[in-house]
Amino acid sequence: MSVSPKLRSLPDRLRQVALFEIGGLLLITPPFVWLSGVPLGESIGLLAVLALMAALWNGVYNTAFDWVEGRLTGRRADRRPFSLRCAHAAGFETGLLLMTLPVIVWWTGMGWVAALVADIGLAISYTVYALLFNLGYDRAFPIPADDAADEASAAPPP
């Protein structure tokens, strides 16, 4: 499709990433400490490092996903159908899991299997959180309309 919809601005993307990571740390740290047995101080340090990794991955992944989706469908990210939102969240967490697993092993001294279980638990938690957060974010901060591209993205897919 030749129509390229408007993407989020850099300040909007930075706000999205910051709100996502702050909310994630507040929601995920307490259950991680309780379930993993990793002391609070170590958990906070680890989850802060993982949040930084996730923030960088978030910006890269979301921008690339939005760009590819826009090129293929002509649709803006805030008009993404629910099924694609699910695939988007799962893809994000899968990529992040591959990057964070070695860090969890190194930081905590857990074995690979225990670290994988902890990382999968984090991934599942963050996948649900990412889906709900991005749905809410798109509703709260829609991308400003862009004349012809907006009309094309409002049309149902063929």
PyMOL commands that set and color helices and strands:
alter all, ss='L'
color gray80, all
select helices_A, chain A and resi 10-36+40-73+77-79+82-108+112-140+147-154
alter helices_A, ss='H'
color red, helices_A
deselect
rebuild
show_as cartoon
